[in-house]
Amino acid sequence: MGLDSRHRSSGGASYEAKTLRRIVLASLAGNALEWYDFFLYGTAAALVFGPLFFPKGTDPLVGTLGAFASFAVGFVARPFGGILFGHIGDRAGRKTALVLTLTIMGGATVLIGALPTYEQVGMWAPGLLIALRILQGFAAGGEWGGGVLMLSENAPADQRGFFSAWSQVGVAAGFVLSSAVFLLVQMLPHDALMSWGWRIPFLLSIIIFALGIFIRSRLPESQDFAATRREGRRSHMPLIEVIKKHPKAILLAMGLRVAENGGSYIFLAFSLAYGKFIGISNRVMLFAVFFSMTIELGTMVAFGALSDKIGRRPVYLIGAIGLVLVAFPFFWLIDSRQYELIFLAFILGNPICHAAMIGTQPSFFSELFSTAVRYSGVALGHEIASVFAGGLSPLIATALLAEYKAGWPVALYVAFLGLITVVALLFVREPCISAPGKAIPSLGR
């Protein structure tokens, strides 16, 4: 189903298909550019940051643990970014918040590429790296909610799942882009990669930053927010209001997030370290991740569209239950060391299990909160969960691997994450999709 065939009416004003298509493409590009910056760190943490920025020990996994610990610190900053940019987004507008998040993210990423290493400046190196990762996490905390709402609040109500899923295509495209750049620099001789080649993907962010700002500054404000501003219904303290009026919705969003976010960083970041541990080439693992995420660009939109037909909860259940079922086979397939089976592992994990959840998540989360506090609510639920799900999962998984020297404890952990989300889904009512032209309904009252 093409973008040209879609349109909506809101408050008597008609959005033509061409305008909506421009919003979709601009949002997708802006999201891709910002998340390129964020995902670079996860790949580098798995492959190069350990020996470059942390003291060398007898066990190479010790340096990787340090790198993933700094990776987790960025997630701790995300709820604070969600709170600040949620307030800005609910008060000043979605577009204003998104331009600010990209500015912070782009600046921090370029500076990472210019950092001295542990060998050059000692403990200053991990300290500066962690400080810049905190800035990245702060920006990412405000990014996701705004990127989602720019689409969900402009989409036809009965096709919100389809259109909102395009925001996630932008997120996945950022990962694909970062993986592709790292694949290229991995072709350098090892000494060149470790001395200067790893810096290239980060320094390229200066170009990406300029392009992203240009794109985002030309986006129109979301229709639902514009209507709220015209009618004088903006909240003075969105954070306080969303906690008072939508506490259940925040908790449900957190529960829904656990399997998607925790599982994805096992598949995308820790898996690279696991492959390295059992002797599989970094290039093979990176290409398997890249290939599966490229497929997921299409499947997440398909799952988003499916949620318009059969409901958000059934589609999300496909992903959460699938994660539980795939947890052990994922590591068994990688352990085979056969290229086609390694690729199959990532296809099961990313374009199927992860895509079913991530493709449905934008519309699902948007429909939990009322317009005046929606940015704050979506950001809060999404980002608090990211601390103990995506932020800790590579660290916990690496600690389990260091202790047991096997993949099965990590598989057990992944299955546990999936079960948390399955339980959360039991308490979620299926959103009652409003007629086209009406505001997104709230389930969190």
C-alpha positions in Angstrom: 0.0 0.0 0.0 1.7 3.2 -1.1 2.1 6.5 0.7 0.4 8.3 -2.1 -2.9 6.7 -1.4 -3.2 8.1 2.2 -4.7 11.3 3.5 -6.4 12.6 6.5 -8.8 15.4 7.6 -8.4 17.1 11.0 -10.3 20.1 12.3 -11.8 20.8 8.9 -8.4 21.0 7.2 -7.4 18.3 4.7 -4.0 16.9 4.5 -3.3 15.9 0.9 -1.3 12.7 0.2 1.6 14.7 -1.0 1.9 16.6 2.3 1.7 13.5 4.4 4.2 11.7 2.2 6.6 14.6 2.8 6.2 14.3 6.5 6.8 10.6 6.4 10.0 10.9 4.3 11.3 13.9 6.3 10.6 12.1 9.6 12.2 8.9 8.4 15.4 10.7 7.2 15.7 12.7 10.4 15.2 9.7 12.6 17.8 7.7 10.5 20.4 10.4 10.8 20.0 10.8 14.6 19.9 7.1 15.4 23.0 6.5 13.1 24.9 8.5 15.7 23.4 6.6 18.7 23.9 3.1 17.3 27.5 3.7 16.3 28.4 3.5 20.0 26.9 0.1 20.4 28.8 -1.4 17.5 32.1 0.3 18.6 31.6 -0.9 22.2 31.3 -4.5 21.0 34.3 -4.3 18.6 36.9 -1.7 19.5 36.2 0.4 22.6 37.3 -2.2 25.1 41.0 -2.2 24.2 41.0 1.5 23.2 39.5 3.1 26.2 39.7 0.7 29.1 42.6 -0.8 31.0 43.7 -4.1 29.5 43.3 -7.2 31.7 44.1 -10.8 31.3 40.6 -11.6 30.0 39.6 -9.7 26.8 36.0 -9.8 28.1 36.9 -7.4 30.9 37.5 -4.6 28.5 34.3 -5.4 26.7 32.5 -5.3 30.0 33.9 -1.8 30.6 32.8 -0.7 27.1 29.3 -2.1 27.7 29.1 -0.4 31.1 29.7 2.9 29.4 27.1 1.9 26.9 24.6 1.3 29.8 25.4 4.8 31.3 23.9 6.4 28.2 20.6 4.7 28.9 20.6 6.0 32.5 20.5 9.5 31.0 17.6 8.7 28.6 14.7 9.2 31.1 16.1 12.7 32.0 16.2 13.6 28.4 12.7 12.2 28.0 11.5 14.4 30.8 13.1 17.6 29.5 12.3 17.2 25.8 8.9 15.7 26.7 8.2 19.0 28.5 9.5 21.0 25.5 7.6 18.9 23.0 4.3 19.2 24.9 4.8 23.0 25.5 6.7 24.4 22.5 6.1 21.7 19.9 7.3 18.4 18.6 9.6 20.0 15.9 11.4 22.2 18.4 12.3 19.3 20.6 13.5 17.2 17.7 15.9 19.9 16.4 17.4 20.2 19.9 17.9 16.5 20.3 19.7 16.2 17.0 22.0 19.1 17.8 23.1 17.5 21.1 23.4 14.0 19.6 25.4 15.2 16.6 27.9 17.2 18.6 28.5 14.4 21.1 29.1 11.9 18.3 31.6 14.0 16.4 33.6 14.6 19.7 33.7 10.8 20.4 35.5 10.5 17.1 38.2 13.0 18.2 38.8 11.5 21.7 42.3 10.4 22.8 42.6 6.8 23.9 43.6 5.2 27.2 47.1 4.7 26.0 47.4 8.4 25.3 45.7 10.0 28.4 45.0 7.2 30.8 41.8 7.3 32.8 40.7 10.6 31.2 39.9 8.5 28.1 37.0 6.4 29.6 35.9 9.4 31.6 35.5 11.6 28.5 33.9 8.7 26.6 31.3 8.2 29.3 30.5 11.9 29.5 29.8 12.1 25.8 27.8 8.9 26.0 25.7 10.5 28.7 25.0 13.4 26.2 24.0 10.9 23.5 21.7 9.1 25.9 20.2 12.5 27.0 19.4 13.4 23.4 18.1 9.9 22.5 15.7 10.1 25.5 13.8 13.0 23.8 14.2 11.8 20.2 12.1 8.7 20.0 8.8 10.2 21.3 9.0 13.2 19.1 9.9 11.2 16.0 6.9 8.9 16.6 4.4 11.6 17.3 5.3 13.6 14.2 3.8 10.7 12.3 1.2 9.2 14.6 -0.4 12.7 15.1 -0.6 13.4 11.4 -1.8 9.9 10.3 -5.3 8.8 9.5 -6.7 7.2 12.6 -7.5 3.9 10.9 -4.1 3.7 9.3 -2.0 4.9 12.2 -0.2 1.6 12.7 1.1 1.8 9.1 2.2 5.4 9.1 3.7 5.3 12.7 5.8 2.3 11.8 7.8 4.5 9.3 9.3 6.3 12.3 10.8 2.9 13.3 12.1 2.4 9.8 14.1 5.6 10.4 15.5 4.1 13.6 16.4 0.8 11.9 17.8 2.7 8.9 20.1 4.5 11.3 21.4 1.1 12.5 21.8 -0.2 9.0 23.7 2.9 8.0 26.0 2.6 11.1 26.6 -1.1 10.5 27.4 -0.4 6.8 30.0 2.2 7.7 31.6 -0.1 10.3 31.6 -2.9 7.7 33.6 -0.7 5.4 36.2 0.4 8.0 36.5 -3.2 9.2 38.2 -3.9 5.8 41.1 -1.8 6.9 44.2 -3.6 8.3 43.8 -4.2 12.0 46.4 -1.7 13.1 44.9 1.0 10.9 41.4 0.3 12.2 42.5 0.5 15.8 44.6 3.6 15.4 42.4 5.9 13.2 39.9 3.9 11.1 37.3 3.5 13.9 37.1 7.3 14.1 35.8 7.7 10.6 32.1 6.7 11.3 32.0 9.2 14.2 33.6 12.1 12.4 31.2 11.6 9.5 28.4 12.7 11.8 29.3 16.4 11.2 27.8 16.0 7.7 24.9 14.0 9.0 24.2 16.6 11.6 24.0 19.4 9.1 21.7 17.4 6.8 19.5 16.3 9.7 19.0 19.9 10.9 18.1 21.0 7.4 15.5 18.3 7.1 13.9 18.7 10.6 13.7 22.5 10.4 11.5 22.1 7.3 9.0 19.7 9.0 5.5 21.1 9.8 4.2 20.8 13.3 2.0 17.8 14.1 -1.7 18.4 13.5 -2.9 17.2 16.9 -0.4 19.4 18.8 -1.3 22.4 16.6 -5.0 21.8 17.4 -4.2 21.6 21.1 -2.2 24.9 20.9 -5.0 26.7 19.0 -7.6 25.6 21.6 -5.4 26.5 24.6 -5.3 23.0 26.0 -1.6 22.7 26.5 -0.5 21.5 29.9 1.6 23.8 32.1 3.4 20.8 33.8 3.1 17.9 31.4 5.2 15.6 33.6 3.2 16.0 36.7 -0.1 15.7 34.8 0.9 12.5 33.0 2.0 10.9 36.2 -1.3 11.8 37.9 -3.6 11.0 35.1 -1.9 8.1 33.3 0.2 6.1 35.8 -1.1 2.7 34.5 -0.3 3.7 30.9 3.3 4.6 31.9 3.8 1.2 33.7 2.3 -0.7 30.7 4.5 1.1 28.2 7.5 0.1 30.4 6.4 -3.5 30.4 5.8 -3.6 26.7 9.3 -2.1 26.1 11.3 -4.7 28.0 11.3 -7.5 25.5 11.6 -5.3 22.4 14.5 -3.1 23.8 16.3 -5.7 25.9 16.1 -8.4 23.2 17.2 -6.0 20.4 20.4 -5.0 22.1 21.2 -8.7 22.7 20.7 -9.3 19.0 22.4 -6.1 17.8 25.2 -5.3 20.2 26.0 -8.3 22.5 25.8 -10.8 19.6 28.9 -9.1 18.0 30.8 -9.7 21.2 29.5 -13.2 21.4 30.6 -14.0 17.9 34.1 -12.6 18.6 34.3 -14.7 21.8 33.6 -18.0 19.9 35.9 -17.1 17.0 33.5 -15.9 14.3 34.8 -13.1 12.1 33.6 -9.6 13.0 32.8 -9.1 9.3 30.5 -12.1 9.2 28.6 -11.1 12.3 28.3 -7.4 11.2 27.1 -8.5 7.8 24.5 -10.9 9.3 23.2 -8.0 11.5 23.2 -5.6 8.5 21.4 -8.1 6.3 18.7 -8.9 8.9 18.1 -5.2 9.7 17.7 -4.4 6.0 15.0 -7.0 5.8 13.4 -5.6 9.0 13.0 -2.2 7.3 10.1 -3.8 5.4 8.7 -6.2 8.0 8.2 -3.6 10.7 6.0 -1.5 8.3 4.1 -4.7 7.4 3.5 -5.5 11.1 2.4 -1.9 11.7 -0.1 -2.2 8.9 -1.2 -5.6 10.3 -1.9 -4.0 13.6 -4.4 -1.7 11.9 -6.3 -4.8 10.7 -6.2 -7.2 13.7 -5.2 -5.0 16.6 -2.0 -3.8 18.4 -2.0 -6.4 21.1 -2.2 -9.6 18.9 0.7 -8.4 16.7 2.8 -7.4 19.7 2.2 -10.8 21.2 3.6 -12.4 18.1 6.9 -10.6 18.8 7.0 -11.2 22.5 6.1 -14.9 22.4 8.4 -15.3 19.4 11.3 -13.8 21.4 10.8 -16.4 24.1 10.7 -19.3 21.6 13.7 -18.0 19.6 16.0 -17.2 22.6 17.8 -20.6 22.7 17.8 -21.4 18.9 19.4 -18.0 18.3 22.5 -19.0 20.2 22.5 -22.6 18.9 22.5 -21.3 15.3 25.4 -19.0 16.0 27.3 -21.8 17.8 27.1 -23.8 14.6 29.6 -21.4 13.0 27.9 -22.0 9.6 27.2 -18.8 7.8 23.7 -19.7 6.5 22.6 -20.7 10.1 24.1 -17.5 11.6 22.1 -15.5 9.1 19.0 -17.5 10.0 19.5 -16.7 13.7 19.4 -13.0 13.0 16.5 -13.2 10.6 14.4 -15.0 13.3 15.4 -12.4 15.9 15.2 -9.1 14.0 12.8 -9.1 11.0 10.3 -11.3 12.8 10.3 -11.1 16.6 11.7 -7.6 17.0 9.9 -6.2 14.0 6.5 -7.3 15.3 7.0 -5.4 18.5 8.9 -2.3 17.2 6.6 -1.9 14.2 3.5 -1.8 16.4 5.0 0.1 19.3 4.6 3.7 18.0 0.9 3.6 17.4 0.4 1.4 20.5 2.3 3.9 22.8 0.7 7.0 21.2 -2.8 5.6 21.9 -2.0 5.3 25.7 -1.9 9.0 26.3 -3.9 12.2 25.7 -2.5 14.8 23.3 -1.5 17.5 25.9 0.8 15.2 27.8 1.5 12.6 25.1 5.2 13.5 24.4 6.0 13.3 28.1 4.0 10.1 28.6 5.5 8.3 25.6 9.0 9.4 26.5 8.7 8.5 30.2 7.4 5.0 29.7 9.8 4.3 26.7 12.9 5.7 28.3 12.6 4.5 31.9 12.3 0.9 30.6 15.3 1.5 28.3 17.6 1.8 31.4 17.0 -1.7 32.7 16.2 -3.3 29.4 18.4 -2.1 26.5 20.9 -0.4 28.7 21.7 -3.3 31.0 21.1 -6.2 28.7 24.5 -6.2 26.9 26.2 -5.7 30.2 24.3 -8.5 31.9 24.8 -10.8 28.9 28.5 -10.1 28.8 28.8 -10.8 32.6 26.9 -14.1 32.1 29.2 -15.0 29.2 32.3 -14.1 31.3 31.1 -16.3 34.2 29.7 -19.4 32.3 31.6 -19.2 29.0 28.5 -20.3 27.2 25.4 -18.8 25.5 22.7 -20.7 27.3 22.5 -18.4 30.4 22.1 -15.4 28.0 19.3 -17.3 26.1 17.6 -17.8 29.5 17.8 -14.1 30.2 16.4 -13.2 26.8 13.4 -15.6 27.3 12.8 -13.9 30.7 12.7 -10.5 29.0 10.1 -11.8 26.6 7.9 -13.2 29.4 7.8 -9.8 31.2 6.3 -8.3 28.1 3.8 -11.2 27.6 2.6 -10.6 31.2 2.3 -6.8 30.6 0.2 -7.5 27.4 -2.3 -9.4 29.5 -3.2 -6.1 31.3 -3.5 -3.9 28.1 -6.9 -3.2 26.6 -6.9 -3.1 22.8 -7.0 0.5 21.7 -10.3 1.7 20.4 -9.3 3.3 17.1 -11.1 6.6 16.6 -12.7 7.6 13.3 -10.5 9.4 10.8 -10.0 13.1 11.7 -10.4 12.6 15.5 -7.6 12.8 18.1 -5.9 9.6 19.2 -7.9 8.0 22.0 -6.3 7.6 25.4 -6.3 4.3 27.4 -4.5 5.6 30.4 -7.2 7.4 32.2 
